[in-house]
Amino acid sequence: MNTGNGHFNLLARVLHWSMALMIIAMLFVGVTMVASLHLRPMLIDLHRPLGIAILLLAVLRLYNRLRHRPPPLPADLPAWQVLAAKASHWMLYALMLAMPLIGWAMLSAGGYPIVLGGGLHLPPIVPHTPALYAALRNAHSLLAYVLFATVLMHVGAALFHLWVRRDGVFQAMARGKD
């Protein structure tokens, strides 16, 4: 259901920009959790519910993306850039889903409670297994670096479209129909 106006629908834009802020915040929270023992407990209390919020919004975002086709890329965009754009977007979706699920599974495997606040606890999704916890912790850390690199490339490509190509790709997500 493409709206045909060359722009993403309002829900797509709201989810994109709010999740961009959440993901950037999450990356900084994750780095600071590792670097600061003093701030770690407070940041863990922020990291867990923020991760679950990202997971839920990613599901909503994917549903919206499948219902509302994105606007077409410029016809003169080289084939390798079209492929890179599509691959990076699906990589971002995969990471927005995988990172919180792996984090949840990691905590489950470590026997840690997943507290979202207000007394709400998530159930474990894998059995308590120290070896699985270690493997999932490594995967979560590695994918955080992959997410960081993918976000940097995404921002770089968006700025390239905005400042160099000036082809409307950035504006398609930045604002609605004029």
Disulfide bonds with the S-S distance in Angstrom:
none
